[in-house]
Amino acid sequence: MTVKALIKRKVPDDKAKKMIPLFRRMRTLAMEQPGYISGETLRNVNQPDEYLVISVWNSSQDWQKWLDSKERQEIQDQIDDLLGGRTEYALYHHGFAE
C-alpha cells in the first residue's frame, strides 16, 4: 500500500539560501531509492517561512529504509543543525484503503 510522508519545517529567510540546496540534494537522493514514487516541496502562502515536503512511497518499509539510510541522515543532520532542531515526520496512507 502506498504511503505519503509529510515533513513540515520552519525556514527563516536568513537560512533559506543554505536550506534550498539541501532540500534539492535530499530529493535527488530520494528519487534514486527503491520504492520512491514522487515528491514535492510546498511553501505556505500565508506563512512564507513554512515548507511542507510530501513524498510518496510504495510502502512504509521503503520509506523506513530511506529514513534510516546513511546518505539521507547526513543531509538531515545538516538541515537540523541549520534550523536548530530535529525534523519531525508523519506517515499517512489512504484512510479508506482495504
C-alpha positions in Angstrom: 0.0 0.0 0.0 1.4 3.4 -0.9 2.2 5.9 1.8 2.9 9.6 2.0 5.5 11.1 4.2 4.8 14.7 5.3 7.6 16.8 6.6 6.9 20.4 7.9 9.7 22.8 8.6 10.1 26.4 9.5 12.9 28.0 7.5 13.7 31.6 8.4 14.5 33.9 5.5 18.1 34.3 6.6 18.6 30.5 6.3 16.6 29.8 3.1 19.6 30.2 0.8 21.5 27.5 2.6 18.5 25.3 3.0 17.2 25.1 -0.6 20.3 23.2 -1.9 20.0 20.7 0.9 16.3 20.1 0.0 17.4 19.6 -3.6 20.1 17.1 -2.7 17.7 15.2 -0.4 15.1 15.0 -3.3 17.8 13.9 -5.8 18.9 11.1 -3.5 15.3 10.1 -2.7 14.5 9.7 -6.4 17.2 7.0 -6.6 15.7 4.9 -3.8 13.7 1.7 -4.3 10.0 2.4 -3.7 10.2 6.2 -4.3 7.2 7.3 -6.4 7.2 11.1 -6.3 7.7 14.2 -4.1 7.0 17.9 -3.9 8.0 20.8 -1.7 5.4 23.4 -1.0 5.7 26.8 0.6 2.9 28.2 2.8 1.2 31.1 1.1 0.3 32.8 4.4 3.5 31.8 6.3 6.3 32.0 3.8 8.8 30.5 6.3 6.9 27.3 6.4 7.7 24.5 4.0 5.9 21.2 3.6 7.6 18.3 1.8 5.3 15.4 0.6 6.9 12.3 -0.7 5.1 9.2 -1.9 6.5 5.7 -1.4 5.4 2.2 -2.5 5.3 1.1 1.2 6.1 2.1 4.7 9.1 -0.3 4.6 10.5 1.6 1.5 10.1 4.9 3.4 11.7 3.5 6.5 14.7 2.2 4.6 15.2 5.7 3.2 14.7 7.3 6.6 17.4 5.0 8.1 19.9 5.4 5.2 23.3 6.9 5.9 23.0 9.2 2.8 19.7 10.7 4.0 20.9 11.1 7.6 24.0 13.0 6.6 21.9 15.6 4.8 19.2 15.5 7.5 21.9 16.3 10.2 22.9 19.4 8.2 19.3 20.5 7.9 18.7 20.0 11.7 21.9 21.9 12.5 21.0 24.8 10.3 17.4 25.0 11.7 18.4 24.3 15.3 16.1 21.3 15.9 15.1 17.8 15.0 12.9 17.4 11.9 9.6 15.5 12.6 7.8 13.2 10.1 4.3 11.9 9.7 3.5 8.9 7.6 0.0 8.5 6.1 -1.9 6.1 3.9 -5.4 6.3 2.4 -8.0 6.0 5.2 -10.4 4.0 3.1 -7.9 1.6 1.6 -8.7 -2.1 2.0 
